[in-house]
């Protein structure tokens, strides 16, 4: 999710800059190279188009990111000139619910849902550390009933659901982040370092959902494009739970969001992380689970940023099979605004519309994405 400066989330500027730039050019692209990594044929391969990618968006669905409406989707599509084939929203654990209504709306629109299933409690403040949905509590079985009920509802829905559980874990703003679990070295009351604890919790949740027969859930490993803190223990690969637990690989990749950020190009914010992600698995589809940039004409051209991004996704990052634009505007604590909306200026809107007009961006789902998935993905351990 974007860096919202009017909450408690604040990523230091130079950390973001270093994370995006220090390895630029050192990690090769991964579109056509052979990767020596274990893999399995993911059930997600039948969901995404073989050629091209799905156009998707998160469309400012409110404070809990779950107020999905057909009207908001239609209004966004009128702006873009393209039908959305992927619609993103959240399911915060603090709501103790399953987003059945949202999934029904998205299915009626014949789009694929992406659900950010976040173990997070009200009031959803960032940079405050673990809450009652902490990783240790999950592994202790405290929330088994909720996980099982969510899984039952997902199975009942029947249609494919892309799920991003515990996103951006390599940052330091969400309560499940590795930095809140003693980083690389566990304390006396910690069973394992933060990244290892995260992986165990990820596997635990996936195992329980699969044990309930919710084979229509397609699990994403959704990291941030830079790590915070920028330390050797806090790398993107350190959190990967393994190929048998992941169906698709995801990234958040944002350009400038606030006045004190530096202006970085799309290649600068995406290239290194894309290379790291692709090295995890040679086969799994890549999803840009979140992307966007603010309107700061004194720093750079948002229209040109869009043009570069659309060109790069189509020609340079050929494993990308979907991209979800974060269409939102918010007020910061200093009364300034961060405007990531695609129509923040006429020039930005025109560039976005032109980029999305390419036939590369599919406005219809392929058939497997419209119905229940066939077959059960291999699971790991039995659910406790």
Number of C-alpha atoms within 10 A of each C-alpha: 15 18 17 19 19 15 14 15 17 14 18 12 14 11 15 19 17 14 21 23 19 11 14 18 11 11 14 15 19 20 16 10 11 11 14 10 12 12 16 15 14 21 23 23 16 15 22 24 21 12 14 19 25 26 23 28 24 25 24 20 17 11 9 16 17 21 16 23 14 13 9 14 19 15 12 21 15 12 14 21 14 19 22 26 25 24 24 29 24 21 23 22 20 16 12 14 14 20 21 14 13 22 25 14 16 23 19 10 17 18 24 26 24 26 25 23 19 20 24 23 18 12 9 17 15 18 18 14 16 20 15 17 18 22 23 19 15 19 19 12 12 14 16 19 10 14 21 18 16 21 25 18 16 24 21 13 17 15 23 26 23 23 24 25 21 22 25 25 27 29 25 23 23 25 28 30 28 29 23 18 26 14 19 17 13 14 12 7 6 13 13 18 19 28 28 19 21 26 18 19 23 24 21 21 21 24 18 20 24 23 18 18 15 27 25 27 26 23 25 28 29 30 28 22 27 27 24 23 20 15 10 9 20 24 20 23 16 16 24 21 18 17 19 17 24 26 24 25 26 27 25 26 27 24 23 24 22 21 15 9 16 16 23 19 21 23 21 21 25 28 25 23 26 26 18 18 22 22 20 20 21 20 22 24 24 26 23 22 29 23 24 25 28 24 24 17 10 8 13 16 17 28 21 16 21 25 20 16 21 21 13 16 22 18 11 16 20 18 25 23 27 25 23 24 25 24 21 19 16 16 14 14 12 8 9 13 18 24 21 24 22 29 19 18 14 11 15 21 19 18 22 24 21 15 20 21 15 14 11 18 25 24 20 18 19 16 12 17 24 16 14 17 22 11 9 12 22 14 17 14 12 10 16 11
